[in-house]
Amino acid sequence: MPGIDECLLEAMALPGARGAALVDWSSGLALGTVGESPVGDHETTAAETAELARAAAEYESFATNPADPADPPASGAAGADAWRAASGPPVEDLIVTTRTGYHVLRFVATGFDSSVFLHLWLDRSEGNLALARLRLRDLAERLVLR
C-alpha cells in the first residue's frame, strides 16, 4: 500500500502527467506534490483546486440520493461532516478541461475524519482521461495516510 510520495509518483507515470498533488480541501494545503504546477506554485494550485473540491463536497446538488426522500441531505459543512462519518464523499471525482490540459480531482475516503483529494494535471494532447480516472481510483483506494 503506497504512502503519499509513492502514490504521487505512480500518478506521474500516467501518459501526459505534468503534475500531481494530495490536497486537504478544508485547509487548501498540499500534503505532497510532484512535477509541475499549472501556475508555477504548488501551494497556489492546491488552494485553488481545494475551492472546487470544497464546493463539490459541500453543495447539496452533488450529494448522493438520500435513502428517504422525505429526509434530504444536509448541505454546507453539515453535509460534508455527514459523508465523512458515512462511507465516503458523495462525489467520486471532478474533471476540469482546459484548452491545453485536464485536471482530475479524485476524493480519497479514509478511516478517519479527512477531507483530502488527489489532483492530477494532464497534458491534453498526450493524456488519457479514462485511464487517469481508473488509475486515480485505484491509487485513492490503496493510499495509506500516516
Summary of the structure (lengths in Angstrom):
residues: 146
radius of gyration: 15.0
end to end distance: 11.6
largest distance: 47.4
contacts: 459
relative contact order: 0.22
helix: 36%
strand: 25%
